[in-house]
Amino acid sequence: MAQASVRLKRPLDDAALAGVGAVLGRSFAVTALDRGGEGLSATVSDDVSDERLREALVQVLRVSRHAASEQGFAHDPADWRGEDAQPALEARGDVRRLGPGLFAFGGAFLAVRAALDTLVQAIAARQGAAELAYPPLWPVGVLRDINYFHDFPQLAMLAPGVAPDFAARTRFSEAHRRGSGPGAIACTAEDGLAPAANALAPTVCDCCYWLLRGRSDVADAAFTIHGTVFRNESSPAGALERLTAYTMREVVVIGSEGFVLARREALLAELEALGRGLGLRCTIEAADDPFFCNDALQKGVLQGLARLKHELRVVAFEGRTFAAGSLNLHNDFFSRSYGYALAGGGTAFSVCMGIGLERLAYALFCRHGLEPERWPAPVRALLGLGAADRAGQAGLPGAARTG
């Protein structure tokens, strides 16, 4: 456990205090964050020194002074209502918990998720995007070359295999007979595991850029990818808006600066139309990525000041707001990291739009209710939902259905 206090140069309001807590919580297990008098104190359960915690607290406060929320779009339907749909979706058998941050889906929830994917595919088609597919397991070089493990260690998930020798396989086999051992498996050589050469994909687009490494003939192009992504996080309350494994559809644009910036504006308009067309109470706001509390945290300042990242934030119900999609302008970050260039030696830029399909589906059920066949006609038409076939919307195995 560690404790640290700093003197505040200016008061922190409740929103700023919550923001400091959220950023600090990316790196530490925060047990208390107290504002009193002219100071701010933090307590964490991590095995770190008080001085290291104080350094992090000072750094987070310095960054928070530069954080600025910019709202460029808002949609607030006059008839808006919202209610947490997750308990009913679980009772009906559309959603089943497998473990922290892990869910199985079926029934109407799965049908809506598929409809959303088709809807984002249509956005991709309007950008002339070619469909690509990548595995959910990537060589660690894909992420190491862009400094992902340094910038986001709290999110990384590695995938070690059992070491390729008889002794290691025997140790592993004997240690993990049915009914033996704890729920987690220790990942060390002594436990029979090899060094991790692969990592679980934390997004679906990075392989697009990695496959261009070393090339000098990159042309203007757009791509779309659908896949499962993995991040070492979950909602403490077991809620659907923060999952360890979830599904994304992304639209990726690579090419000259002018081409990329024009497509960024087009995708921003598509993101606005998506929120409006689905009848959601939502905003599009400037944001930054969840950088770790080391030197990477300064990148968040630059990202925010340059307005490189925008999020589609939805209000699912009172007190529950989350990002269901984002639009990220990378400028030349990936081309510098992977060493590729346009034909003739020009600098390659990129932008991507990503939609978290489970989050957006969850928001729709909270907004419009449990029965898609009763959703507003414009929303149903946009999603391509026909007459409901309840027989074809079976829940997951072992779940009692209601309604």
C-alpha positions in Angstrom: 0.0 0.0 0.0 1.1 3.5 -0.7 -0.2 7.0 0.2 0.7 10.4 -1.2 -0.5 14.0 -1.0 0.0 17.0 -3.2 -0.8 20.7 -2.7 -3.3 22.0 -5.3 -2.6 25.2 -7.1 -6.3 25.6 -7.9 -9.5 23.8 -6.6 -10.7 20.6 -8.3 -14.4 20.4 -9.0 -16.3 17.1 -8.8 -15.9 16.4 -12.5 -12.2 17.1 -12.5 -11.7 15.0 -9.4 -13.5 12.1 -11.1 -11.3 12.6 -14.1 -8.1 12.4 -12.0 -9.4 9.3 -10.3 -10.1 7.6 -13.7 -6.7 8.4 -15.1 -4.9 7.3 -11.9 -7.0 4.2 -11.8 -5.6 3.0 -15.2 -2.3 2.3 -13.5 -3.0 1.8 -9.8 -5.6 0.1 -7.6 -6.9 3.3 -6.1 -8.7 2.7 -2.7 -9.1 6.3 -1.8 -8.9 9.8 -3.4 -9.6 12.6 -1.0 -9.9 16.3 -1.6 -9.5 18.4 1.5 -8.4 21.9 2.3 -5.8 22.9 -0.4 -4.6 19.4 -1.1 -5.4 16.1 -2.7 -4.4 12.7 -1.3 -4.4 9.2 -2.8 -4.2 5.8 -1.4 -3.5 2.7 -3.5 -3.1 -1.0 -2.7 -0.2 -1.5 -5.1 3.3 -2.4 -3.9 4.9 0.9 -4.8 6.7 3.6 -2.9 4.9 6.7 -1.6 7.2 8.8 -3.7 6.4 6.9 -6.9 2.7 7.4 -6.2 3.3 11.1 -5.6 5.1 11.5 -8.9 2.2 9.8 -10.7 -0.3 12.0 -8.9 1.6 15.2 -9.8 1.8 13.9 -13.4 -1.9 13.2 -13.6 -2.8 16.6 -12.2 -0.5 18.3 -14.7 -2.1 16.4 -17.6 -5.6 17.0 -16.3 -5.1 20.8 -16.5 -4.7 20.5 -20.3 -7.6 18.1 -20.7 -10.5 19.8 -22.5 -13.8 18.2 -23.5 -15.0 19.5 -26.9 -18.5 18.5 -28.0 -19.0 18.8 -31.7 -22.3 17.0 -32.0 -25.2 16.3 -29.7 -28.5 14.4 -30.3 -31.1 14.5 -27.5 -34.5 13.1 -28.7 -37.5 14.7 -27.1 -39.0 11.2 -26.4 -35.8 9.8 -24.8 -36.1 7.3 -22.1 -33.6 4.7 -20.9 -33.6 1.7 -18.7 -30.9 -0.9 -17.9 -31.8 -3.8 -20.2 -29.1 -6.2 -19.1 -30.9 -7.9 -16.2 -33.9 -8.7 -18.5 -31.6 -9.8 -21.4 -29.8 -12.2 -19.0 -33.2 -13.5 -17.7 -34.4 -14.1 -21.2 -31.3 -15.9 -22.2 -30.0 -13.5 -24.8 -26.9 -12.8 -22.7 -25.0 -15.2 -20.4 -22.0 -14.5 -18.2 -19.0 -16.7 -18.7 -16.6 -14.9 -16.4 -15.5 -11.3 -15.6 -15.8 -9.3 -18.8 -16.8 -12.4 -20.8 -20.3 -13.0 -22.2 -22.0 -15.3 -24.6 -24.8 -13.9 -26.8 -27.9 -15.3 -28.6 -31.5 -14.4 -29.4 -32.5 -10.9 -30.3 -29.3 -9.4 -28.9 -27.2 -11.4 -31.4 -29.6 -10.5 -34.2 -29.2 -6.8 -33.4 -25.4 -7.1 -33.1 -25.4 -8.7 -36.6 -27.6 -5.9 -38.0 -25.3 -3.2 -36.6 -22.3 -4.9 -38.2 -24.1 -4.9 -41.6 -25.0 -1.2 -41.0 -21.3 -0.3 -40.4 -20.3 -2.4 -43.4 -22.6 -0.2 -45.5 -20.7 2.9 -44.2 -17.4 1.1 -45.2 -18.8 0.4 -48.7 -19.6 4.1 -49.2 -15.9 4.7 -48.5 -15.0 2.1 -51.1 -13.4 -0.1 -48.4 -12.2 -3.6 -49.2 -13.0 -6.3 -46.7 -10.1 -7.9 -44.8 -9.8 -10.5 -42.1 -7.1 -11.0 -39.5 -6.7 -13.6 -36.7 -7.3 -12.5 -33.1 -3.8 -13.6 -32.3 -0.9 -11.3 -33.5 2.9 -11.6 -33.3 4.1 -9.4 -30.5 6.1 -7.3 -33.0 2.8 -5.8 -34.3 2.3 -4.2 -30.9 5.9 -3.7 -29.7 6.7 -1.6 -32.8 4.0 0.9 -32.0 5.0 1.0 -28.3 1.7 -0.5 -27.2 3.2 -2.5 -24.3 4.9 0.6 -23.0 1.9 2.9 -23.4 -0.9 0.5 -22.4 0.5 -2.3 -20.2 -2.7 -2.3 -18.2 -4.6 -3.5 -21.3 -2.2 -6.0 -22.8 -3.0 -9.7 -23.0 -0.3 -12.2 -24.0 -0.9 -15.7 -25.3 2.0 -18.0 -24.3 2.0 -21.7 -25.4 3.2 -24.7 -23.6 7.0 -25.1 -24.1 7.8 -27.6 -26.9 9.6 -30.2 -24.9 8.5 -33.4 -23.2 9.4 -32.3 -19.6 7.5 -29.0 -19.8 4.4 -30.7 -21.4 4.5 -33.3 -18.7 4.6 -30.8 -15.9 1.8 -28.8 -17.5 -0.3 -31.9 -18.1 0.1 -33.2 -14.5 -0.5 -29.8 -12.9 -3.8 -29.3 -14.7 -5.8 -32.5 -14.4 -9.6 -32.1 -14.2 -10.5 -30.7 -10.8 -7.0 -29.7 -9.8 -5.5 -26.3 -9.2 -6.9 -22.7 -8.9 -8.9 -21.0 -11.6 -5.9 -19.2 -13.0 -2.8 -20.8 -14.5 0.6 -19.4 -13.6 2.5 -18.4 -16.8 6.2 -19.1 -16.1 8.8 -21.5 -17.5 8.6 -23.5 -14.3 4.9 -24.1 -15.0 5.7 -25.4 -18.5 4.9 -22.3 -20.5 7.1 -20.9 -23.3 7.8 -17.2 -23.8 4.8 -15.4 -25.4 5.5 -14.9 -29.1 1.9 -13.8 -29.7 -0.6 -11.4 -28.1 -4.4 -11.2 -28.2 -5.4 -8.4 -30.6 -6.4 -5.2 -28.7 -8.0 -3.7 -31.8 -8.7 -5.0 -35.3 -6.8 -2.4 -37.5 -3.2 -2.5 -36.5 -2.3 -5.4 -38.8 -3.4 -3.2 -41.7 -0.5 -0.9 -41.1 2.0 -3.6 -40.0 1.6 -5.5 -43.3 2.8 -2.3 -45.1 6.1 -2.2 -43.2 9.1 -1.3 -45.3 7.0 -0.5 -48.4 7.5 2.6 -50.5 4.5 2.2 -52.9 1.5 2.7 -50.6 -1.5 4.2 -52.4 -4.7 5.8 -51.2 -7.0 3.0 -50.0 -9.8 2.1 -47.5 -10.4 -1.2 -45.7 -12.8 -2.7 -43.3 -12.3 -5.4 -40.7 -14.5 -7.3 -38.3 -13.1 -9.2 -35.4 -12.9 -9.9 -31.6 -10.6 -7.7 -29.6 -9.2 -8.3 -26.1 -8.3 -5.9 -23.4 -7.3 -6.7 -19.8 -10.2 -4.9 -18.2 -13.8 -5.5 -17.3 -16.6 -3.7 -15.5 -16.5 -4.3 -11.7 -20.3 -4.4 -11.8 -20.3 -7.0 -14.6 -22.0 -4.5 -17.0 -22.0 -5.0 -20.8 -20.3 -1.7 -21.6 -16.8 -2.8 -20.6 -15.8 -6.3 -21.7 -12.6 -8.2 -21.8 -13.5 -9.7 -25.2 -15.8 -7.9 -27.6 -16.6 -7.4 -31.3 -15.5 -4.5 -33.4 -16.1 -3.4 -36.9 -13.5 -0.8 -38.2 -13.1 1.3 -41.3 -9.5 2.1 -42.0 -8.2 4.8 -44.5 -4.6 5.0 -45.5 -2.9 7.3 -48.0 -2.0 10.9 -48.7 -2.8 13.6 -46.1 -5.5 15.2 -48.2 -7.2 11.9 -49.0 -7.1 10.8 -45.3 -8.4 14.2 -44.0 -11.3 14.3 -46.5 -12.3 10.7 -45.5 -12.1 11.7 -41.9 -14.7 14.4 -42.4 -16.9 11.9 -44.3 -16.6 9.3 -41.5 -17.3 12.0 -38.8 -20.6 12.8 -40.7 -21.3 9.0 -40.9 -20.8 8.7 -37.1 -23.2 11.6 -36.5 -25.8 10.1 -38.8 -25.4 6.7 -37.1 -26.2 8.1 -33.6 -29.1 10.2 -35.0 -30.6 7.5 -37.1 -30.6 4.9 -34.3 -32.5 7.4 -32.1 -29.8 7.5 -29.4 -29.2 10.2 -26.9 -25.6 10.8 -27.8 -22.7 13.2 -28.3 -19.5 13.2 -30.3 -16.7 14.5 -28.1 -12.9 15.0 -28.3 -11.2 12.3 -26.2 -7.9 10.6 -25.5 -6.7 7.1 -25.2 -6.1 5.4 -21.7 -2.4 5.9 -21.5 -0.5 4.4 -18.6 1.0 6.7 -15.9 4.5 6.9 -17.3 5.9 9.2 -20.0 3.2 7.9 -22.3 0.7 10.0 -20.4 2.0 13.1 -22.1 0.8 11.7 -25.4 -2.8 12.1 -24.1 -2.2 15.8 -23.8 -1.0 16.1 -27.4 -3.8 13.9 -28.6 -6.4 16.0 -26.8 -5.0 19.3 -27.8 -4.8 18.3 -31.5 -8.3 16.8 -31.4 -7.1 13.6 -32.9 -9.6 11.3 -31.3 -13.4 11.7 -31.1 -15.8 9.4 -29.4 -19.5 8.6 -30.0 -20.8 8.6 -26.4 -24.3 7.3 -25.7 -26.5 7.7 -22.7 -27.9 4.2 -22.1 -29.9 5.3 -19.1 -29.6 7.9 -16.4 -26.2 7.6 -14.8 -24.7 5.3 -17.4 -22.8 6.9 -20.3 -20.1 5.2 -22.4 -18.3 5.3 -25.7 -19.8 3.0 -28.4 -17.5 4.2 -31.2 -14.5 6.3 -32.0 -12.8 8.1 -34.9 -9.0 8.3 -34.6 -6.7 10.4 -36.8 -3.2 8.9 -36.5 -1.4 11.4 -38.9 1.8 9.7 -39.8 2.2 7.7 -36.6 1.9 4.2 -38.1 3.9 5.0 -41.2 6.8 6.2 -39.0 6.4 3.2 -36.6 6.4 0.6 -39.4 8.5 2.4 -41.9 6.3 2.7 -45.0 5.7 5.6 -47.4 3.6 6.6 -50.4 4.7 6.0 -53.9 7.4 8.6 -54.7 8.4 8.9 -51.0 5.5 10.9 -49.7 4.3 10.6 -46.1 1.4 8.2 -45.5 -1.3 9.2 -43.1 -4.2 7.2 -41.7 -7.5 7.4 -39.9 -9.9 4.7 -38.5 -13.4 4.5 -37.3 -14.3 1.7 -34.9 -17.6 0.6 -33.5 -18.0 -1.6 -30.5 -20.9 -3.7 -31.6 -21.9 -5.1 -28.2 -21.9 -1.7 -26.6 -24.0 -0.2 -29.4 -26.5 -3.1 -29.2 -26.7 -2.7 -25.4 -27.4 1.0 -25.8 -30.2 0.2 -28.3 -32.0 -2.2 -26.0 -31.7 0.3 -23.1 -33.1 3.0 -25.3 -35.9 1.2 -27.2 -36.8 -1.8 -25.0 -36.4 -5.5 -25.2 -38.5 -6.3 -28.3 -36.8 -5.1 -31.6 -40.1 -5.7 -33.4 -41.6 -2.8 -31.4 -38.7 -0.4 -32.0 -39.5 2.8 -34.0 -40.0 2.1 -37.7 -37.1 4.3 -38.8 -34.7 2.5 -36.5 -35.9 -0.9 -37.7 -35.6 0.2 -41.3 -32.0 1.5 -40.8 -31.0 -1.8 -39.2 -32.8 -3.9 -41.8 -34.9 -5.7 -39.2 -37.9 -7.5 -40.7 -40.8 -9.1 -39.0 -39.7 -10.7 -35.8 -39.3 -14.5 -35.9 -39.2 -15.4 -32.2 -38.7 -19.1 -33.1 -35.4 -18.0 -34.8 -34.3 -16.0 -31.8 -33.5 -18.9 -29.4 -31.6 -18.0 -26.3 -28.4 -19.6 -25.2 -28.3 -23.2 -23.9 -29.4 -23.6 -20.3 -31.1 -20.3 -20.0 -34.8 -20.0 -19.0 -36.7 -17.7 -21.4 -39.3 -15.3 -20.2 -41.6 -13.0 -22.2 
